[in-house]
């Protein structure tokens, strides 16, 4: 049996709040299924570039994040194309953009 999980809309709201407390701008770019939609993070590091973080679960059911666009930051057009393809496959997807030149993303879980 799987443990109960927080509804996605509540998780997103908590992340926006956590980012605000940390002095980081976070904006909901796309709303998905309010209860169980998956989440993509569009991490905007300004001049450094963009990274898409894809939410996943690891063996102990903890949240982890994969770098969907690769190890190095990419241009915004590459980032947006990745997100468009992901939304085409999963219309319930949420997209949260976090803007921080230092790449901080107070998301919980590890980034792989």
OpenMM code with the backbone's topology and positions (N, CA, C; nanometers):
from openmm import Vec3, app, unit

residues = "UNK UNK UNK UNK UNK UNK UNK UNK UNK UNK UNK UNK UNK UNK UNK UNK UNK UNK UNK UNK UNK UNK UNK UNK UNK UNK UNK UNK UNK UNK UNK UNK UNK UNK UNK UNK UNK UNK UNK UNK UNK UNK UNK UNK UNK UNK UNK UNK UNK UNK UNK UNK UNK UNK UNK UNK UNK UNK UNK UNK UNK UNK UNK UNK UNK UNK UNK UNK UNK UNK UNK UNK UNK UNK UNK UNK UNK UNK UNK UNK UNK UNK UNK UNK UNK UNK UNK UNK UNK UNK UNK UNK UNK UNK UNK UNK UNK UNK UNK UNK UNK UNK UNK UNK UNK UNK UNK UNK UNK UNK UNK UNK".split()
positions = [
    Vec3(0.0836, -0.1179, 0.0000),
    Vec3(0.0000, 0.0000, 0.0000),
    Vec3(0.0883, 0.1245, 0.0000),
    Vec3(0.0498, 0.2229, -0.0783),
    Vec3(0.1255, 0.3474, -0.0873),
    Vec3(0.0826, 0.4430, 0.0235),
    Vec3(0.1787, 0.5194, 0.0779),
    Vec3(0.1421, 0.6170, 0.1807),
    Vec3(0.0626, 0.7314, 0.1181),
    Vec3(-0.0183, 0.7964, 0.1999),
    Vec3(-0.0960, 0.9109, 0.1518),
    Vec3(-0.0003, 1.0216, 0.1095),
    Vec3(-0.0342, 1.0895, 0.0017),
    Vec3(0.0500, 1.1984, -0.0478),
    Vec3(-0.0291, 1.3282, -0.0442),
    Vec3(0.0439, 1.4350, -0.0331),
    Vec3(-0.0138, 1.5680, -0.0348),
    Vec3(-0.0711, 1.5968, -0.1732),
    Vec3(-0.1842, 1.6612, -0.1786),
    Vec3(-0.2389, 1.7022, -0.3085),
    Vec3(-0.1413, 1.7967, -0.3766),
    Vec3(-0.1317, 1.7846, -0.5075),
    Vec3(-0.0335, 1.8628, -0.5815),
    Vec3(-0.0545, 2.0114, -0.5629),
    Vec3(-0.1773, 2.0591, -0.5663),
    Vec3(-0.2010, 2.2034, -0.5526),
    Vec3(-0.1526, 2.2552, -0.4185),
    Vec3(-0.1625, 2.1732, -0.3147),
    Vec3(-0.1154, 2.2145, -0.1825),
    Vec3(0.0377, 2.2123, -0.1792),
    Vec3(0.0970, 2.1100, -0.2405),
    Vec3(0.2425, 2.1024, -0.2465),
    Vec3(0.2992, 2.2219, -0.3216),
    Vec3(0.2380, 2.2557, -0.4359),
    Vec3(0.2828, 2.3701, -0.5159),
    Vec3(0.2733, 2.4986, -0.4336),
    Vec3(0.1610, 2.5193, -0.3660),
    Vec3(0.1432, 2.6402, -0.2846),
    Vec3(0.2503, 2.6487, -0.1759),
    Vec3(0.2837, 2.5349, -0.1169),
    Vec3(0.3862, 2.5352, -0.0122),
    Vec3(0.5236, 2.5675, -0.0698),
    Vec3(0.5517, 2.5222, -0.1914),
    Vec3(0.6803, 2.5523, -0.2545),
    Vec3(0.6909, 2.6995, -0.2918),
    Vec3(0.5823, 2.7569, -0.3417),
    Vec3(0.5817, 2.9001, -0.3742),
    Vec3(0.6084, 2.9803, -0.2475),
    Vec3(0.5461, 2.9397, -0.1391),
    Vec3(0.5662, 3.0077, -0.0105),
    Vec3(0.7096, 2.9903, 0.0386),
    Vec3(0.7628, 2.8686, 0.0322),
    Vec3(0.9009, 2.8433, 0.0766),
    Vec3(1.0004, 2.9249, -0.0054),
    Vec3(0.9761, 2.9352, -0.1341),
    Vec3(1.0636, 3.0162, -0.2186),
    Vec3(1.0567, 3.1633, -0.1770),
    Vec3(0.9356, 3.2121, -0.1522),
    Vec3(0.9186, 3.3507, -0.1091),
    Vec3(0.9929, 3.3796, 0.0197),
    Vec3(0.9836, 3.2886, 0.1149),
    Vec3(1.0545, 3.3043, 0.2421),
    Vec3(1.2056, 3.3076, 0.2194),
    Vec3(1.2539, 3.2294, 0.1223),
    Vec3(1.3973, 3.2237, 0.0910),
    Vec3(1.4416, 3.3394, 0.0013),
    Vec3(1.3481, 3.4273, -0.0379),
    Vec3(1.3819, 3.5392, -0.1244),
    Vec3(1.3987, 3.5004, -0.2698),
    Vec3(1.3343, 3.3916, -0.3089),
    Vec3(1.3423, 3.3404, -0.4456),
    Vec3(1.2045, 3.3535, -0.5098),
    Vec3(1.2010, 3.3995, -0.6345),
    Vec3(1.0737, 3.4146, -0.7060),
    Vec3(1.0295, 3.2798, -0.7612),
    Vec3(0.9043, 3.2431, -0.7344),
    Vec3(0.8464, 3.1194, -0.7892),
    Vec3(0.7093, 3.1531, -0.8461),
    Vec3(0.6837, 3.1074, -0.9684),
    Vec3(0.5587, 3.1364, -1.0368),
    Vec3(0.5003, 3.0081, -1.0946),
    Vec3(0.3711, 2.9876, -1.0737),
    Vec3(0.3033, 2.8740, -1.1356),
    Vec3(0.2803, 2.9108, -1.2816),
    Vec3(0.3477, 2.8403, -1.3711),
    Vec3(0.3390, 2.8671, -1.5146),
    Vec3(0.2243, 2.7883, -1.5770),
    Vec3(0.1994, 2.6697, -1.5233),
    Vec3(0.0934, 2.5844, -1.5761),
    Vec3(0.0332, 2.5027, -1.4638),
    Vec3(-0.0990, 2.5020, -1.4600),
    Vec3(-0.1713, 2.4224, -1.3607),
    Vec3(-0.2123, 2.2897, -1.4226),
    Vec3(-0.1954, 2.1844, -1.3452),
    Vec3(-0.2340, 2.0517, -1.3896),
    Vec3(-0.3439, 1.9974, -1.2998),
    Vec3(-0.3505, 1.8669, -1.2877),
    Vec3(-0.4490, 1.8032, -1.2010),
    Vec3(-0.4215, 1.8451, -1.0570),
    Vec3(-0.5240, 1.8977, -0.9902),
    Vec3(-0.5058, 1.9533, -0.8567),
    Vec3(-0.4714, 1.8496, -0.7511),
    Vec3(-0.5117, 1.7268, -0.7740),
    Vec3(-0.4895, 1.6246, -0.6723),
    Vec3(-0.3624, 1.5431, -0.6932),
    Vec3(-0.3364, 1.5043, -0.8176),
    Vec3(-0.2258, 1.4107, -0.8384),
    Vec3(-0.1407, 1.4402, -0.9616),
    Vec3(-0.1406, 1.5636, -1.0087),
    Vec3(-0.0589, 1.5972, -1.1246),
    Vec3(0.0895, 1.5924, -1.0929),
    Vec3(0.1687, 1.5484, -1.1886),
    Vec3(0.3144, 1.5492, -1.1732),
    Vec3(0.3638, 1.6931, -1.1846),
    Vec3(0.4882, 1.7163, -1.1433),
    Vec3(0.5437, 1.8514, -1.1391),
    Vec3(0.6748, 1.8577, -1.2150),
    Vec3(0.6905, 1.9632, -1.2959),
    Vec3(0.8184, 1.9991, -1.3564),
    Vec3(0.8586, 2.1342, -1.2995),
    Vec3(0.9866, 2.1504, -1.2738),
    Vec3(1.0394, 2.2790, -1.2290),
    Vec3(1.1220, 2.3376, -1.3422),
    Vec3(1.0907, 2.4601, -1.3795),
    Vec3(1.1704, 2.5340, -1.4776),
    Vec3(1.2596, 2.6269, -1.3952),
    Vec3(1.3850, 2.5875, -1.3795),
    Vec3(1.4792, 2.6624, -1.2964),
    Vec3(1.5519, 2.7634, -1.3836),
    Vec3(1.5230, 2.8906, -1.3608),
    Vec3(1.5780, 3.0004, -1.4399),
    Vec3(1.6949, 3.0610, -1.3629),
    Vec3(1.8151, 3.0444, -1.4180),
    Vec3(1.9343, 3.1000, -1.3546),
    Vec3(1.9842, 3.2214, -1.4320),
    Vec3(1.8927, 3.2884, -1.5021),
    Vec3(1.9218, 3.4094, -1.5786),
    Vec3(2.0339, 3.3864, -1.6793),
    Vec3(2.1462, 3.4554, -1.6673),
    Vec3(2.2530, 3.4468, -1.7675),
    Vec3(2.3139, 3.3073, -1.7773),
    Vec3(2.3064, 3.2289, -1.6715),
    Vec3(2.3630, 3.0935, -1.6722),
    Vec3(2.2810, 3.0010, -1.7610),
    Vec3(2.1484, 3.0196, -1.7632),
    Vec3(2.0594, 2.9369, -1.8439),
    Vec3(1.9506, 2.8711, -1.7614),
    Vec3(1.8874, 2.7713, -1.8203),
    Vec3(1.7715, 2.7053, -1.7614),
    Vec3(1.7973, 2.5556, -1.7430),
    Vec3(1.7289, 2.4995, -1.6440),
    Vec3(1.7294, 2.3550, -1.6230),
    Vec3(1.5865, 2.3134, -1.5919),
    Vec3(1.5415, 2.2027, -1.6504),
    Vec3(1.4125, 2.1461, -1.6130),
    Vec3(1.4391, 2.0344, -1.5133),
    Vec3(1.3739, 2.0436, -1.3976),
    Vec3(1.3831, 1.9389, -1.2968),
    Vec3(1.2539, 1.8587, -1.3018),
    Vec3(1.2680, 1.7271, -1.3111),
    Vec3(1.1550, 1.6360, -1.3235),
    Vec3(1.1370, 1.5625, -1.1916),
    Vec3(1.0169, 1.5703, -1.1367),
    Vec3(0.9888, 1.5043, -1.0092),
    Vec3(0.9790, 1.3538, -1.0281),
    Vec3(1.0417, 1.2800, -0.9377),
    Vec3(1.0355, 1.1347, -0.9400),
    Vec3(1.0344, 1.0849, -0.7961),
    Vec3(1.0235, 0.9570, -0.7800),
    Vec3(1.0294, 0.8946, -0.6470),
    Vec3(1.1424, 0.7933, -0.6460),
    Vec3(1.2107, 0.7833, -0.5324),
    Vec3(1.3182, 0.6849, -0.5178),
    Vec3(1.2663, 0.5669, -0.4370),
    Vec3(1.3522, 0.4712, -0.4119),
    Vec3(1.3131, 0.3430, -0.3516),
    Vec3(1.2292, 0.3565, -0.2246),
    Vec3(1.2617, 0.4498, -0.1382),
    Vec3(1.1859, 0.4638, -0.0134),
    Vec3(1.0651, 0.5562, -0.0293),
    Vec3(1.0226, 0.5816, -0.1527),
    Vec3(0.9093, 0.6659, -0.1891),
    Vec3(0.9326, 0.8137, -0.1577),
    Vec3(1.0571, 0.8511, -0.1356),
    Vec3(1.0904, 0.9917, -0.1131),
    Vec3(1.0978, 1.0639, -0.2476),
    Vec3(1.0729, 1.1934, -0.2449),
    Vec3(1.0801, 1.2751, -0.3656),
    Vec3(1.2258, 1.2978, -0.4037),
    Vec3(1.2540, 1.2905, -0.5314),
    Vec3(1.3850, 1.3243, -0.5863),
    Vec3(1.3608, 1.4006, -0.7164),
    Vec3(1.4635, 1.4641, -0.7671),
    Vec3(1.4525, 1.5451, -0.8886),
    Vec3(1.5610, 1.5050, -0.9870),
    Vec3(1.5220, 1.4858, -1.1107),
    Vec3(1.6155, 1.4541, -1.2187),
    Vec3(1.6314, 1.5770, -1.3071),
    Vec3(1.7508, 1.5971, -1.3591),
    Vec3(1.7757, 1.7085, -1.4513),
    Vec3(1.7308, 1.6642, -1.5913),
    Vec3(1.6098, 1.7012, -1.6276),
    Vec3(1.5509, 1.6562, -1.7532),
    Vec3(1.6217, 1.7079, -1.8763),
    Vec3(1.6826, 1.8249, -1.8655),
    Vec3(1.7500, 1.8846, -1.9805),
    Vec3(1.9008, 1.8618, -1.9770),
    Vec3(1.9468, 1.7734, -1.8898),
    Vec3(2.0889, 1.7399, -1.8836),
    Vec3(2.1615, 1.8107, -1.7704),
    Vec3(2.2879, 1.7774, -1.7572),
    Vec3(2.3692, 1.8278, -1.6458),
    Vec3(2.3983, 1.9772, -1.6555),
    Vec3(2.4094, 2.0284, -1.7767),
    Vec3(2.4419, 2.1704, -1.7971),
    Vec3(2.3161, 2.2506, -1.8300),
    Vec3(2.3089, 2.3760, -1.7846),
    Vec3(2.1944, 2.4611, -1.8199),
    Vec3(2.1831, 2.4789, -1.9720),
    Vec3(2.0599, 2.5009, -2.0178),
    Vec3(2.0314, 2.5178, -2.1604),
    Vec3(1.9612, 2.6511, -2.1823),
    Vec3(1.9410, 2.6875, -2.3079),
    Vec3(1.8674, 2.8086, -2.3410),
    Vec3(1.7183, 2.7918, -2.3130),
    Vec3(1.6480, 2.9040, -2.3019),
    Vec3(1.5053, 2.8980, -2.2692),
    Vec3(1.4247, 2.8256, -2.3760),
    Vec3(1.4622, 2.8390, -2.5028),
    Vec3(1.3873, 2.7717, -2.6091),
    Vec3(1.3968, 2.6200, -2.5966),
    Vec3(1.5123, 2.5688, -2.5582),
    Vec3(1.5301, 2.4249, -2.5366),
    Vec3(1.4474, 2.3804, -2.4162),
    Vec3(1.4514, 2.4596, -2.3113),
    Vec3(1.3751, 2.4314, -2.1903),
    Vec3(1.2245, 2.4269, -2.2201),
    Vec3(1.1756, 2.5283, -2.2906),
    Vec3(1.0325, 2.5342, -2.3228),
    Vec3(0.9897, 2.4209, -2.4151),
    Vec3(1.0754, 2.3819, -2.5074),
    Vec3(1.0437, 2.2695, -2.5971),
    Vec3(1.0316, 2.1403, -2.5169),
    Vec3(1.1190, 2.1208, -2.4210),
    Vec3(1.1124, 2.0026, -2.3337),
    Vec3(0.9787, 2.0014, -2.2594),
    Vec3(0.9418, 2.1164, -2.2047),
    Vec3(0.8158, 2.1261, -2.1292),
    Vec3(0.6961, 2.1005, -2.2200),
    Vec3(0.6967, 2.1554, -2.3401),
    Vec3(0.5867, 2.1327, -2.4348),
    Vec3(0.5696, 1.9839, -2.4660),
    Vec3(0.6797, 1.9143, -2.4891),
    Vec3(0.6718, 1.7699, -2.5165),
    Vec3(0.6168, 1.6947, -2.3955),
    Vec3(0.6598, 1.7335, -2.2776),
    Vec3(0.6124, 1.6668, -2.1549),
    Vec3(0.4629, 1.6900, -2.1341),
    Vec3(0.4155, 1.8115, -2.1601),
    Vec3(0.2732, 1.8431, -2.1446),
    Vec3(0.1903, 1.7688, -2.2498),
    Vec3(0.2441, 1.7520, -2.3695),
    Vec3(0.1731, 1.6769, -2.4732),
    Vec3(0.1505, 1.5316, -2.4302),
    Vec3(0.2480, 1.4759, -2.3554),
    Vec3(0.2349, 1.3383, -2.3058),
    Vec3(0.1483, 1.3304, -2.1807),
    Vec3(0.1499, 1.4370, -2.0987),
    Vec3(0.0790, 1.4356, -1.9710),
    Vec3(0.0091, 1.5698, -1.9488),
    Vec3(-0.1172, 1.5820, -1.9892),
    Vec3(-0.1882, 1.7097, -1.9756),
    Vec3(-0.2189, 1.7473, -1.8299),
    Vec3(-0.1955, 1.6568, -1.7362),
    Vec3(-0.2188, 1.6862, -1.5941),
    Vec3(-0.0969, 1.7483, -1.5262),
    Vec3(0.0066, 1.7774, -1.6015),
    Vec3(0.1337, 1.8252, -1.5513),
    Vec3(0.1273, 1.9692, -1.5000),
    Vec3(0.1938, 1.9950, -1.3889),
    Vec3(0.2136, 2.1294, -1.3349),
    Vec3(0.3527, 2.1759, -1.3744),
    Vec3(0.3694, 2.3068, -1.3969),
    Vec3(0.5013, 2.3646, -1.4226),
    Vec3(0.5192, 2.4830, -1.3281),
    Vec3(0.6247, 2.4766, -1.2495),
    Vec3(0.6587, 2.5828, -1.1551),
    Vec3(0.7921, 2.6414, -1.1987),
    Vec3(0.7959, 2.7731, -1.2257),
    Vec3(0.9217, 2.8381, -1.2619),
    Vec3(0.9813, 2.9035, -1.1388),
    Vec3(1.1067, 2.8699, -1.1132),
    Vec3(1.1807, 2.9277, -1.0016),
    Vec3(1.2939, 3.0096, -1.0617),
    Vec3(1.3010, 3.1377, -1.0235),
    Vec3(1.4014, 3.2295, -1.0768),
    Vec3(1.5048, 3.2600, -0.9698),
    Vec3(1.6260, 3.2108, -0.9911),
    Vec3(1.7325, 3.2375, -0.8958),
    Vec3(1.8674, 3.2164, -0.9634),
    Vec3(1.9503, 3.3201, -0.9697),
    Vec3(2.0798, 3.3054, -1.0363),
    Vec3(2.1713, 3.2040, -0.9678),
    Vec3(2.1496, 3.1777, -0.8398),
    Vec3(2.2320, 3.0818, -0.7667),
    Vec3(2.1818, 2.9384, -0.7811),
    Vec3(2.0664, 2.9208, -0.8444),
    Vec3(2.0131, 2.7867, -0.8672),
    Vec3(1.9516, 2.7229, -0.7444),
    Vec3(1.9177, 2.8045, -0.6442),
    Vec3(1.8539, 2.7484, -0.5246),
    Vec3(1.7106, 2.7098, -0.5592),
    Vec3(1.6702, 2.5965, -0.5125),
    Vec3(1.5336, 2.5494, -0.5351),
    Vec3(1.4921, 2.4738, -0.4090),
    Vec3(1.4312, 2.5413, -0.3131),
    Vec3(1.3951, 2.4756, -0.1864),
    Vec3(1.2789, 2.3790, -0.2033),
    Vec3(1.3067, 2.2640, -0.2682),
    Vec3(1.2016, 2.1715, -0.3059),
    Vec3(1.1864, 2.0512, -0.2145),
    Vec3(1.2830, 2.0242, -0.1347),
    Vec3(1.2836, 1.8981, -0.0626),
    Vec3(1.3260, 1.7887, -0.1577),
    Vec3(1.3879, 1.6875, -0.1080),
    Vec3(1.4368, 1.5802, -0.1937),
    Vec3(1.5700, 1.6179, -0.2549),
    Vec3(1.6347, 1.5194, -0.3089),
    Vec3(1.7661, 1.5442, -0.3674),
    Vec3(1.7547, 1.5680, -0.5180),
    Vec3(1.8534, 1.6363, -0.5727),
    Vec3(1.8595, 1.6591, -0.7173),
    Vec3(1.9688, 1.5696, -0.7724),
    Vec3(1.9291, 1.4824, -0.8643),
    Vec3(2.0257, 1.3887, -0.9219),
    Vec3(2.0692, 1.4358, -1.0597),
] * unit.nanometer
topology = app.Topology()
chain = topology.addChain("A")
for resn in residues:
    res = topology.addResidue(resn, chain)
    for name in ("N", "CA", "C"):
        topology.addAtom(name, app.Element.getBySymbol(name[0]), res)
